[in-house]
Amino acid sequence: MAKYGIIRMQKFHKDAILGIQKHNQREGENSKNKDIDSTRTMLNYDFVNEDKIKYHEEIKKMTATRVKRKIRNDAVLVAEFFVSASPEYMHAMSPDEQRKYFEASLDHIAGKYGQQNILYAVVHNDEATPHMHVGFVPITDDRRLAAKEFFHGKTKIRRIQDDFHNYMNKRGYDIERGEPSELQHKSVHEFKKQEREKELKHLQQLVAHKEKELQQMDNLVDLKAAPPVEIRSERRIEELCTQPIEVEAAKSVMGSKVKVEEADFHELMSLTKELQQTLAAQT
C-alpha cells in the first residue's frame, strides 16, 4: 500500500485572497467545481474558526497590531499548506483517524511557523481524497510581514517535506517522505489533477486486466460445456468460475494488488468514465 505523506506550500498575494476564501469555505462555487461533491460539503470543518470568516478583514486585524511597517502592495499575505496523504493510505483511515492525522499536521505547522500566525485550517472531505488547507500570515518575531524569512532558498523549501515527514513519524504515522514537488512550483490545482490522472490510469489498468480475466473465464465455461477429459479438470473449472479473481496491477498511488469481484466490473467502468469526464472538464 502506498503510504506517503503530502505537504505543499503556495504563496498568495492580495488579489488571490478572496478566491482562496471562497474555495476553502465553499462560498457559491459548489456547482462550478466538478471536484466537489456538494452532498458531502457538510462534512468539512475548520480547526481554527467555528464560522466562516472574511480573510482580508482578519489579515488586517493581525497585521494592524503586530506589523510595524506599512505593508507593500506586492507582499505575500498568506502562505498556504496543502496537507494530505496518498489516497489508499488516507481512505484506509476512519474519519476519526483522519481528523487526528490532520490535527497532528496542524500541530507541526503551528509549532514551526507560530500558532498566532494561523489564519485557518480547513479540512475538505467533499473531494476525492480528504485534505487540509492551512493558511498562515507570515509575520516574523521582529514584527515584519516577510514570507521570504520563512521560505527563502531551496534548502528551506526542501525542509518543508523533511520536517513534516520526521514529525509525523514521531507521532506514530508510518508514512514515507513525499516527493519534493514544491521545487517544481506546481499549483495545488495542478497537483490534484495529477493525482486524479494517476487514479484514472490505475483504473484503466485494472479494467484491462479484468477484461482479460473475464475472457479467460468465458473460455473455461466453453470448455466446461464439452465432454470432460478428466474429472479433476472439470472440478478445477468449477472452482475458477466461482472464486474471486486476483488481479495484479502496476504499482501506483492506489497500491500494487487489488482483489475484484466480478460484480464490481461495471462499477470500475463507471468510475473510469467519471474520472475521464472530470479530467476533460479541467483541461
DRENDO-1510 file (C-alpha; in Angstrom, 1 decimal, always signed):
<recs>
REC; n; res; u; v; w
REC; 1; MET; +0.0; +0.0; +0.0 .
REC; 2; ALA; +1.3; +3.4; -1.0 .
REC; 3; LYS; +1.6; +5.5; +2.2 .
REC; 4; TYR; +3.4; +8.7; +1.6 .
REC; 5; GLY; +2.7; +12.0; +3.4 .
REC; 6; ILE; +1.9; +15.0; +1.3 .
REC; 7; ILE; +2.6; +18.7; +2.2 .
REC; 8; ARG; +2.8; +21.5; -0.3 .
REC; 9; MET; +3.2; +25.2; +0.2 .
REC; 10; GLN; +1.9; +28.1; -2.0 .
REC; 11; LYS; +2.2; +31.8; -1.5 .
REC; 12; PHE; -0.7; +34.2; -2.1 .
REC; 13; HIS; -0.8; +37.9; -2.7 .
REC; 14; LYS; -3.6; +40.4; -2.2 .
REC; 15; ASP; -5.5; +39.7; -5.4 .
REC; 16; ALA; -5.8; +35.9; -4.7 .
REC; 17; ILE; -7.1; +36.2; -1.1 .
REC; 18; LEU; -10.8; +36.4; -1.9 .
REC; 19; GLY; -10.5; +33.5; -4.3 .
REC; 20; ILE; -9.0; +31.1; -1.7 .
REC; 21; GLN; -11.5; +32.2; +0.8 .
REC; 22; LYS; -14.4; +31.3; -1.5 .
REC; 23; HIS; -12.8; +27.9; -2.3 .
REC; 24; ASN; -11.9; +27.0; +1.2 .
REC; 25; GLN; -15.2; +28.0; +2.7 .
REC; 26; ARG; -17.3; +26.7; -0.3 .
REC; 27; GLU; -18.9; +30.1; -1.0 .
REC; 28; GLY; -21.0; +29.7; -4.1 .
REC; 29; GLU; -18.6; +27.5; -6.1 .
REC; 30; ASN; -20.0; +24.1; -5.4 .
REC; 31; SER; -22.0; +24.0; -8.6 .
REC; 32; LYS; -19.0; +25.2; -10.7 .
REC; 33; ASN; -16.2; +22.9; -9.3 .
REC; 34; LYS; -16.6; +19.4; -10.6 .
REC; 35; ASP; -14.1; +18.1; -8.0 .
REC; 36; ILE; -16.6; +18.9; -5.2 .
REC; 37; ASP; -19.4; +16.6; -4.1 .
REC; 38; SER; -21.8; +19.1; -2.6 .
REC; 39; THR; -23.7; +16.3; -0.7 .
REC; 40; ARG; -20.6; +15.9; +1.4 .
REC; 41; THR; -19.7; +19.5; +2.0 .
REC; 42; MET; -21.4; +19.4; +5.4 .
REC; 43; LEU; -18.5; +17.1; +6.5 .
REC; 44; ASN; -15.9; +19.8; +6.0 .
REC; 45; TYR; -14.6; +21.7; +9.1 .
REC; 46; ASP; -12.1; +24.3; +10.2 .
REC; 47; PHE; -9.9; +23.7; +13.3 .
REC; 48; VAL; -9.3; +27.4; +13.8 .
REC; 49; ASN; -12.7; +29.1; +13.0 .
REC; 50; GLU; -16.1; +27.9; +14.1 .
REC; 51; ASP; -17.8; +30.1; +11.5 .
REC; 52; LYS; -16.9; +31.4; +8.1 .
REC; 53; ILE; -14.6; +34.4; +8.2 .
REC; 54; LYS; -13.5; +37.3; +5.9 .
REC; 55; TYR; -9.9; +36.6; +5.1 .
REC; 56; HIS; -9.0; +40.2; +4.2 .
REC; 57; GLU; -10.5; +41.6; +7.4 .
REC; 58; GLU; -8.8; +39.0; +9.6 .
REC; 59; ILE; -5.4; +39.7; +7.9 .
REC; 60; LYS; -5.9; +43.4; +8.5 .
REC; 61; LYS; -6.6; +42.8; +12.2 .
REC; 62; MET; -3.5; +40.6; +12.6 .
REC; 63; THR; -1.1; +42.9; +10.8 .
REC; 64; ALA; -2.5; +46.2; +12.3 .
REC; 65; THR; -1.4; +45.2; +15.8 .
REC; 66; ARG; +1.7; +43.1; +15.0 .
REC; 67; VAL; +3.4; +44.5; +11.9 .
REC; 68; LYS; +5.4; +47.8; +12.5 .
REC; 69; ARG; +5.9; +48.8; +8.9 .
REC; 70; LYS; +3.5; +49.7; +6.1 .
REC; 71; ILE; +2.6; +46.6; +4.0 .
REC; 72; ARG; +3.6; +46.7; +0.4 .
REC; 73; ASN; +1.0; +46.1; -2.3 .
REC; 74; ASP; +3.0; +43.1; -3.7 .
REC; 75; ALA; +3.6; +41.5; -0.3 .
REC; 76; VAL; +2.7; +37.8; +0.4 .
REC; 77; LEU; -0.3; +38.0; +2.7 .
REC; 78; VAL; -0.9; +34.3; +3.1 .
REC; 79; ALA; +1.3; +31.2; +2.8 .
REC; 80; GLU; -0.9; +28.1; +2.5 .
REC; 81; PHE; -0.1; +24.5; +3.2 .
REC; 82; PHE; -1.9; +21.7; +1.4 .
REC; 83; VAL; -1.8; +18.6; +3.6 .
REC; 84; SER; -2.9; +15.1; +2.8 .
REC; 85; ALA; -1.6; +11.5; +2.2 .
REC; 86; SER; -1.6; +9.0; -0.7 .
REC; 87; PRO; -5.3; +8.2; -1.4 .
REC; 88; GLU; -5.1; +4.5; -0.4 .
REC; 89; TYR; -3.5; +5.4; +2.9 .
REC; 90; MET; -5.9; +8.2; +3.6 .
REC; 91; HIS; -9.0; +6.1; +2.8 .
REC; 92; ALA; -7.8; +3.3; +4.9 .
REC; 93; MET; -8.3; +5.5; +8.0 .
REC; 94; SER; -11.7; +6.1; +9.7 .
REC; 95; PRO; -13.0; +9.7; +9.8 .
REC; 96; ASP; -11.8; +10.0; +13.4 .
REC; 97; GLU; -8.3; +8.7; +12.4 .
REC; 98; GLN; -8.2; +11.2; +9.5 .
REC; 99; ARG; -9.1; +14.0; +11.9 .
REC; 100; LYS; -6.2; +13.0; +14.2 .
REC; 101; TYR; -3.9; +12.9; +11.2 .
REC; 102; PHE; -4.8; +16.5; +10.3 .
REC; 103; GLU; -4.6; +17.6; +13.9 .
REC; 104; ALA; -1.1; +16.3; +14.2 .
REC; 105; SER; -0.2; +18.0; +10.9 .
REC; 106; LEU; -1.6; +21.3; +12.2 .
REC; 107; ASP; +0.4; +20.9; +15.4 .
REC; 108; HIS; +3.5; +20.6; +13.4 .
REC; 109; ILE; +2.8; +23.7; +11.2 .
REC; 110; ALA; +1.7; +25.9; +14.1 .
REC; 111; GLY; +4.7; +24.9; +16.2 .
REC; 112; LYS; +7.1; +25.7; +13.3 .
REC; 113; TYR; +5.5; +28.9; +12.0 .
REC; 114; GLY; +3.7; +30.2; +15.0 .
REC; 115; GLN; +0.2; +29.4; +16.3 .
REC; 116; GLN; -0.5; +33.2; +16.4 .
REC; 117; ASN; +0.0; +33.4; +12.7 .
REC; 118; ILE; -2.5; +30.7; +11.7 .
REC; 119; LEU; -5.5; +32.2; +9.8 .
REC; 120; TYR; -7.4; +29.0; +9.0 .
REC; 121; ALA; -7.1; +25.2; +8.9 .
REC; 122; VAL; -9.9; +23.9; +6.7 .
REC; 123; VAL; -10.4; +20.1; +6.1 .
REC; 124; HIS; -12.2; +19.2; +2.9 .
REC; 125; ASN; -14.0; +15.9; +2.9 .
REC; 126; ASP; -16.1; +16.6; -0.2 .
REC; 127; GLU; -13.3; +16.0; -2.7 .
REC; 128; ALA; -11.8; +12.7; -4.0 .
REC; 129; THR; -9.2; +12.4; -1.2 .
REC; 130; PRO; -9.6; +14.2; +2.2 .
REC; 131; HIS; -7.1; +17.0; +2.6 .
REC; 132; MET; -6.4; +20.2; +4.7 .
REC; 133; HIS; -5.6; +23.8; +3.7 .
REC; 134; VAL; -3.7; +25.6; +6.4 .
REC; 135; GLY; -3.1; +29.3; +5.9 .
REC; 136; PHE; -0.8; +31.5; +7.9 .
REC; 137; VAL; +0.1; +35.2; +7.8 .
REC; 138; PRO; +4.0; +35.2; +7.7 .
REC; 139; ILE; +4.7; +37.7; +10.5 .
REC; 140; THR; +8.2; +37.4; +11.9 .
REC; 141; ASP; +9.2; +37.7; +15.6 .
REC; 142; ASP; +10.6; +41.2; +14.9 .
REC; 143; ARG; +7.2; +42.3; +13.6 .
REC; 144; ARG; +7.7; +42.2; +9.9 .
REC; 145; LEU; +5.5; +40.7; +7.2 .
REC; 146; ALA; +8.1; +38.7; +5.4 .
REC; 147; ALA; +7.4; +35.4; +3.7 .
REC; 148; LYS; +11.0; +35.2; +2.5 .
REC; 149; GLU; +12.2; +34.8; +6.1 .
REC; 150; PHE; +10.3; +31.5; +6.3 .
REC; 151; PHE; +10.8; +30.1; +2.8 .
REC; 152; HIS; +13.7; +31.8; +1.0 .
REC; 153; GLY; +16.0; +29.4; -0.7 .
REC; 154; LYS; +15.8; +25.8; -1.9 .
REC; 155; THR; +17.1; +24.5; +1.5 .
REC; 156; LYS; +14.1; +25.9; +3.4 .
REC; 157; ILE; +11.7; +24.7; +0.8 .
REC; 158; ARG; +13.1; +21.2; +0.9 .
REC; 159; ARG; +12.9; +21.1; +4.7 .
REC; 160; ILE; +9.2; +21.5; +4.5 .
REC; 161; GLN; +9.0; +17.9; +3.4 .
REC; 162; ASP; +11.8; +16.7; +5.6 .
REC; 163; ASP; +10.4; +18.3; +8.8 .
REC; 164; PHE; +6.9; +17.2; +8.2 .
REC; 165; HIS; +7.9; +13.6; +7.5 .
REC; 166; ASN; +10.1; +13.4; +10.6 .
REC; 167; TYR; +7.4; +15.0; +12.9 .
REC; 168; MET; +4.6; +12.7; +11.6 .
REC; 169; ASN; +6.7; +9.6; +12.0 .
REC; 170; LYS; +7.4; +10.6; +15.6 .
REC; 171; ARG; +3.7; +11.0; +16.1 .
REC; 172; GLY; +3.2; +7.3; +15.1 .
REC; 173; TYR; +2.3; +7.7; +11.4 .
REC; 174; ASP; +4.3; +5.2; +9.3 .
REC; 175; ILE; +4.4; +7.4; +6.2 .
REC; 176; GLU; +7.1; +7.8; +3.6 .
REC; 177; ARG; +8.6; +11.1; +2.6 .
REC; 178; GLY; +6.7; +12.6; -0.3 .
REC; 179; GLU; +8.4; +13.8; -3.5 .
REC; 180; PRO; +9.9; +17.4; -3.2 .
REC; 181; SER; +7.5; +18.7; -5.8 .
REC; 182; GLU; +7.4; +22.2; -4.2 .
REC; 183; LEU; +10.6; +22.8; -6.2 .
REC; 184; GLN; +8.6; +22.5; -9.4 .
REC; 185; HIS; +6.3; +25.3; -8.4 .
REC; 186; LYS; +3.1; +23.4; -9.3 .
REC; 187; SER; -0.2; +24.8; -8.1 .
REC; 188; VAL; -2.5; +22.8; -5.8 .
REC; 189; HIS; -4.9; +22.6; -8.7 .
REC; 190; GLU; -2.3; +21.0; -10.9 .
REC; 191; PHE; -1.3; +18.6; -8.1 .
REC; 192; LYS; -4.9; +17.5; -7.6 .
REC; 193; LYS; -5.3; +16.9; -11.4 .
REC; 194; GLN; -2.0; +14.9; -11.4 .
REC; 195; GLU; -3.3; +12.7; -8.6 .
REC; 196; ARG; -6.6; +12.2; -10.4 .
REC; 197; GLU; -4.8; +11.2; -13.6 .
REC; 198; LYS; -2.8; +8.6; -11.6 .
REC; 199; GLU; -6.1; +7.2; -10.2 .
REC; 200; LEU; -7.6; +7.1; -13.7 .
REC; 201; LYS; -4.5; +5.3; -15.1 .
REC; 202; HIS; -4.8; +2.7; -12.4 .
REC; 203; LEU; -8.5; +2.1; -13.0 .
REC; 204; GLN; -7.8; +1.7; -16.7 .
REC; 205; GLN; -5.1; -0.9; -16.0 .
REC; 206; LEU; -7.5; -2.7; -13.6 .
REC; 207; VAL; -10.3; -2.8; -16.2 .
REC; 208; ALA; -7.9; -4.1; -18.9 .
REC; 209; HIS; -6.8; -6.9; -16.5 .
REC; 210; LYS; -10.3; -7.7; -15.6 .
REC; 211; GLU; -11.4; -7.9; -19.2 .
REC; 212; LYS; -8.6; -10.4; -19.9 .
REC; 213; GLU; -9.6; -12.5; -16.9 .
REC; 214; LEU; -13.2; -12.5; -17.8 .
REC; 215; GLN; -12.3; -13.6; -21.3 .
REC; 216; GLN; -10.3; -16.5; -19.8 .
REC; 217; MET; -13.4; -17.4; -17.7 .
REC; 218; ASP; -15.6; -17.4; -20.8 .
REC; 219; ASN; -13.1; -19.8; -22.5 .
REC; 220; LEU; -13.2; -22.0; -19.4 .
REC; 221; VAL; -17.0; -22.0; -19.4 .
REC; 222; ASP; -16.9; -23.2; -23.1 .
REC; 223; LEU; -14.5; -26.0; -22.1 .
REC; 224; LYS; -16.8; -27.0; -19.3 .
REC; 225; ALA; -19.7; -27.5; -21.8 .
REC; 226; ALA; -17.7; -30.0; -23.7 .
REC; 227; PRO; -17.3; -33.6; -22.5 .
REC; 228; PRO; -14.8; -33.7; -19.6 .
REC; 229; VAL; -11.5; -35.3; -20.3 .
REC; 230; GLU; -10.7; -35.7; -16.6 .
REC; 231; ILE; -12.9; -35.3; -13.5 .
REC; 232; ARG; -10.2; -33.2; -11.8 .
REC; 233; SER; -10.2; -30.8; -14.7 .
REC; 234; GLU; -13.9; -30.2; -14.5 .
REC; 235; ARG; -13.7; -29.5; -10.8 .
REC; 236; ARG; -10.9; -27.0; -11.4 .
REC; 237; ILE; -13.1; -25.2; -14.0 .
REC; 238; GLU; -15.9; -25.0; -11.4 .
REC; 239; GLU; -13.6; -23.5; -8.8 .
REC; 240; LEU; -12.2; -20.9; -11.3 .
REC; 241; CYS; -15.8; -19.9; -12.2 .
REC; 242; THR; -16.9; -19.3; -8.6 .
REC; 243; GLN; -13.8; -17.9; -6.9 .
REC; 244; PRO; -12.9; -14.2; -6.9 .
REC; 245; ILE; -10.1; -13.2; -9.3 .
REC; 246; GLU; -6.8; -11.8; -8.1 .
REC; 247; VAL; -5.7; -9.0; -10.4 .
REC; 248; GLU; -2.1; -7.8; -10.4 .
REC; 249; ALA; -2.0; -4.1; -11.2 .
REC; 250; ALA; +1.0; -2.0; -11.9 .
REC; 251; LYS; +2.3; -0.1; -8.9 .
REC; 252; SER; +0.6; +3.2; -8.5 .
REC; 253; VAL; -0.7; +5.6; -5.9 .
REC; 254; MET; -3.6; +3.2; -5.2 .
REC; 255; GLY; -1.4; +0.2; -4.4 .
REC; 256; SER; +0.1; -2.8; -6.2 .
REC; 257; LYS; -2.5; -5.6; -5.8 .
REC; 258; VAL; -6.3; -5.4; -5.9 .
REC; 259; LYS; -9.0; -8.2; -5.5 .
REC; 260; VAL; -12.0; -7.5; -7.6 .
REC; 261; GLU; -15.3; -9.3; -7.5 .
REC; 262; GLU; -16.9; -9.9; -10.9 .
REC; 263; ALA; -19.9; -7.9; -9.9 .
REC; 264; ASP; -17.7; -4.8; -9.4 .
REC; 265; PHE; -16.5; -4.8; -13.0 .
REC; 266; HIS; -19.3; -2.4; -14.3 .
REC; 267; GLU; -18.7; -0.1; -11.3 .
REC; 268; LEU; -15.0; +0.1; -12.3 .
REC; 269; MET; -16.0; +1.0; -15.8 .
REC; 270; SER; -18.3; +3.7; -14.5 .
REC; 271; LEU; -15.6; +5.2; -12.2 .
REC; 272; THR; -13.2; +5.3; -15.1 .
REC; 273; LYS; -15.7; +7.2; -17.3 .
REC; 274; GLU; -16.4; +9.7; -14.5 .
REC; 275; LEU; -12.7; +10.4; -14.0 .
REC; 276; GLN; -12.2; +10.8; -17.8 .
REC; 277; GLN; -15.1; +13.3; -17.8 .
REC; 278; THR; -13.6; +15.2; -14.8 .
REC; 279; LEU; -10.2; +15.4; -16.4 .
REC; 280; ALA; -11.7; +16.6; -19.7 .
REC; 281; ALA; -13.5; +19.3; -17.9 .
REC; 282; GLN; -10.4; +20.5; -16.1 .
REC; 283; THR; -8.3; +20.7; -19.3 .
</recs>
